[in-house]
Amino acid sequence: MYKIKKKRVLNDTTVEMKILAPHIAKKALPGQFIIFRTTEFSERVPLTIAGCDIDEGTVTIIFQAIGKSTMELAALNEGDSISDFVGPLGTASHLDGYKSVAVVGGGLGCAIAYPQAKYLHDHGAYVDIIAGFRNSDLVILEDEMKAASNELLIMTDDGSAGKKGLVTNGLRELIEGGRKYDLVIAIGPPIMMKFVCELTKEFGIKTMVSMNPIMIDGTGMCGCCRVTVGGQMKFACVDGPDFDGHEVDFDELIRRNKMYLDSEREARESNCNLLKMKTEEE
């Protein structure tokens, strides 16, 4: 069992937790992920590691409580425990040697982009972060991202925080304003990463994206997390999750991610009813 040492609600749907997992904390690197189960009967869910504290022995995860399993996890509190917490899994991001980097995060993707930016910034790289959200209520990790960058540019769809527009608008503005990047990291919804990659391809800038497809075992055996990269089949859990964004077949990825939307909706609604009944009984 793995104890929840700290819980912080970031907004209406997003929760940050620190899980006591000292063996993972010692080994985890930016870009890697864990798989958790709240109980022995729960489904396996992958989450990218948002940070580690070796002294505390904790691993930080940030997630949106929008599915059955993440809603179950969000219902737990400090001092509670979860059944399984496995990792670190996946290949760590290759971040050494870059001098000027733009890190682009979309929504919850900012929780994954933040440790990448922090590592680069801590190792002497110039880092710009462009963080995109639908509105000001959904902005997360603003202070953390400021501390991990030379410049933080927040973009919102409605202009309620930062600048109005998409992350691609902000990135284009910086590039055309004279920024010279030797790497762009894009992490967020597949459609966002697709358009970031189209933009960077226009300027000939190397771009790395983090894939989060459907995943079950996390060891390359089930094949559910397959993605097409450079015309070849890759497994995000062992070959990734980072890939050259200019070689990813995003259209295929988007189609595959939509396959189980109806099943996920049914499971979420069923779980909502169960939680409601439990609350009424209490």
C-alpha positions in Angstrom: 0.0 0.0 0.0 1.2 3.5 -0.8 0.2 6.4 1.5 -1.0 9.8 0.3 1.3 12.2 2.1 -0.1 15.4 0.8 -3.2 16.5 -1.3 -3.7 19.8 -2.9 -6.8 20.8 -5.0 -5.5 23.0 -7.9 -9.0 23.7 -9.4 -12.4 22.2 -9.7 -11.2 19.1 -11.5 -7.4 19.0 -11.0 -5.7 17.5 -7.9 -2.0 17.3 -6.9 -0.9 14.4 -4.7 2.4 13.4 -3.1 2.6 9.6 -2.7 5.1 7.9 -0.4 7.1 5.8 -2.8 10.8 6.2 -1.8 12.2 3.6 -4.3 10.5 5.4 -7.2 11.5 8.8 -6.0 15.2 7.8 -6.0 15.1 6.6 -9.6 12.6 8.7 -11.5 13.7 11.2 -14.2 11.7 13.8 -16.2 9.4 12.3 -18.8 8.8 9.0 -16.9 5.5 7.8 -15.6 3.8 5.5 -13.0 0.8 3.3 -13.1 -1.5 3.3 -10.2 -4.6 1.3 -8.9 -6.6 2.7 -6.1 -7.7 -0.8 -5.0 -6.8 -4.3 -6.1 -9.9 -4.4 -8.2 -9.4 -1.0 -10.0 -8.1 -0.5 -13.5 -4.5 0.4 -14.2 -4.0 4.1 -15.0 -0.8 5.8 -16.2 0.2 9.2 -14.9 3.3 11.1 -15.8 5.5 11.9 -12.8 5.2 15.7 -12.0 8.1 15.7 -9.5 10.0 13.8 -6.8 11.4 14.6 -3.4 14.2 12.1 -2.5 14.5 13.3 1.1 10.7 12.9 1.7 10.6 9.8 -0.4 7.6 11.1 -2.3 6.5 11.2 -5.9 4.2 14.0 -7.1 1.3 13.2 -9.5 -1.2 15.7 -10.9 -4.4 14.5 -12.5 -7.9 15.5 -13.5 -10.8 13.8 -11.8 -12.8 13.2 -15.0 -12.8 9.4 -15.2 -13.9 6.5 -12.9 -10.4 5.7 -11.6 -9.2 9.3 -11.2 -12.5 10.2 -9.5 -11.9 7.4 -7.0 -8.3 8.6 -6.4 -9.5 12.2 -5.9 -12.0 11.1 -3.3 -9.1 9.9 -1.1 -7.4 12.2 1.4 -4.0 12.6 3.2 -3.3 9.5 5.2 -5.3 7.2 3.0 -3.5 4.6 0.9 -3.8 3.2 -2.6 -3.1 -0.4 -3.6 -0.5 -0.1 -6.4 2.0 2.6 -7.5 4.4 1.1 -10.1 7.4 2.9 -11.7 9.3 4.6 -12.9 8.2 3.5 -16.4 9.1 4.7 -19.8 12.2 6.2 -21.2 13.4 9.4 -19.5 13.5 12.6 -21.6 16.8 13.4 -23.3 17.3 17.0 -22.2 21.0 17.5 -21.8 23.0 19.7 -24.2 20.2 22.1 -25.2 20.8 25.8 -24.6 17.6 27.5 -25.6 14.2 25.7 -25.3 10.5 26.6 -25.6 8.3 24.4 -23.4 4.7 24.4 -24.5 2.0 23.0 -22.3 -1.7 22.7 -22.8 -4.1 22.3 -19.9 -3.1 19.3 -17.7 -0.1 18.9 -20.0 1.5 21.8 -18.1 1.9 19.4 -15.2 4.0 17.1 -17.4 5.8 20.0 -19.1 6.8 21.6 -15.8 9.4 19.0 -14.7 11.0 19.1 -18.1 11.3 22.9 -18.0 12.6 22.8 -14.4 15.3 20.3 -15.3 16.4 22.4 -18.3 16.4 25.6 -16.3 18.3 24.1 -13.4 20.9 22.9 -15.8 21.6 26.3 -17.3 19.3 26.4 -20.4 17.3 29.4 -21.4 13.7 28.4 -21.0 10.5 30.0 -22.2 7.2 28.4 -21.1 4.0 28.9 -23.1 1.1 27.5 -21.1 -2.4 27.3 -22.6 -5.7 27.0 -20.8 -9.4 27.5 -21.7 -9.9 30.2 -19.0 -8.4 31.7 -15.8 -10.2 29.2 -13.6 -8.2 26.3 -15.1 -4.7 27.9 -14.7 -2.4 25.6 -12.7 1.2 25.8 -11.4 1.7 29.4 -12.4 4.2 30.2 -9.6 6.1 26.9 -10.2 6.3 27.6 -14.0 7.6 31.1 -13.4 10.3 29.8 -11.2 11.3 27.2 -13.8 11.6 29.6 -16.8 13.2 32.8 -18.0 9.8 33.9 -19.3 6.3 32.5 -18.7 3.6 33.3 -21.3 0.1 32.3 -20.3 -2.5 32.0 -23.1 -6.2 31.6 -22.6 -9.0 31.0 -25.1 -11.1 33.8 -23.7 -8.3 36.2 -22.6 -9.3 35.9 -18.9 -5.7 35.3 -18.0 -2.5 36.2 -19.8 -3.0 36.8 -23.5 -6.0 35.8 -25.5 -5.2 33.1 -28.1 -3.7 29.6 -28.6 -0.3 28.4 -27.5 0.7 28.4 -31.2 -0.1 32.2 -31.3 2.3 32.7 -28.4 5.0 30.5 -29.8 4.9 32.1 -33.2 5.1 35.6 -31.6 8.3 34.6 -29.7 9.9 33.0 -32.7 9.1 35.8 -35.1 10.2 38.2 -32.4 13.7 36.8 -32.6 13.9 33.8 -30.2 16.3 31.1 -31.5 15.3 27.8 -30.0 17.3 24.6 -30.5 14.4 22.5 -29.1 10.6 22.9 -28.6 8.9 20.6 -26.2 5.1 20.3 -26.6 2.9 18.4 -24.2 -0.9 18.5 -24.1 -3.9 17.4 -26.1 -2.9 15.6 -29.3 -4.6 18.3 -31.5 -2.5 21.0 -29.7 0.7 19.1 -30.2 -0.1 18.5 -33.9 -0.4 22.2 -34.6 2.7 23.1 -32.5 4.6 20.6 -34.6 3.2 22.1 -37.9 4.4 25.5 -36.7 7.9 24.4 -35.7 8.3 22.4 -38.9 7.8 25.7 -40.7 10.7 27.2 -38.9 12.9 24.0 -38.9 13.0 23.6 -35.1 13.4 20.2 -33.5 10.3 19.3 -31.6 9.7 16.7 -28.9 6.2 15.6 -27.9 5.0 13.3 -25.1 2.5 10.6 -26.0 -0.3 9.5 -23.7 -2.4 7.0 -25.7 -4.5 4.2 -24.3 -2.3 2.1 -22.1 -2.8 -1.0 -19.9 0.3 -2.9 -18.8 3.1 -0.3 -19.3 5.7 -2.9 -20.3 5.1 -3.2 -24.1 3.2 -6.5 -24.0 -0.4 -5.5 -24.5 0.2 -3.2 -27.6 -2.6 -0.8 -26.7 -0.3 2.2 -26.6 1.0 1.8 -30.1 1.6 4.9 -32.1 3.0 5.4 -35.6 6.2 7.4 -35.7 8.2 7.8 -38.9 6.0 5.2 -40.6 6.9 2.6 -37.9 4.9 1.2 -35.0 6.2 2.2 -31.6 4.9 1.6 -28.1 4.6 4.7 -26.0 5.2 2.8 -22.7 8.7 1.5 -23.6 9.8 3.4 -26.7 8.5 6.7 -25.4 6.6 8.5 -24.1 8.8 11.1 -25.9 9.0 11.1 -29.7 10.0 13.4 -32.6 6.9 15.4 -33.1 7.5 15.9 -36.8 7.3 12.1 -37.3 4.2 11.3 -35.2 0.9 10.3 -37.0 -1.3 12.6 -34.9 -4.5 11.9 -36.9 -4.2 8.1 -36.2 -3.5 8.9 -32.5 -6.6 11.1 -32.2 -8.8 8.4 -33.8 -7.5 5.7 -31.4 -8.0 7.9 -28.3 -11.7 8.3 -29.2 -12.4 4.6 -29.4 -13.5 4.2 -25.8 -15.2 7.5 -25.1 -18.6 6.0 -24.8 -17.4 3.3 -22.4 -15.5 5.9 -20.3 -18.6 8.1 -20.1 -20.7 5.2 -18.9 -18.1 4.2 -16.2 -17.8 7.8 -15.1 -21.6 8.3 -14.8 -21.9 5.0 -12.9 -19.1 6.1 -10.5 -20.8 9.5 -10.0 -24.0 7.7 -9.0 -22.2 5.5 -6.5 -20.4 8.4 -4.9 -23.6 10.3 -4.7 -25.4 7.3 -3.0 -22.4 6.9 -0.6 -22.6 10.6 0.4 -26.3 10.5 1.0 -25.9 7.4 3.2 -23.3 9.2 5.3 
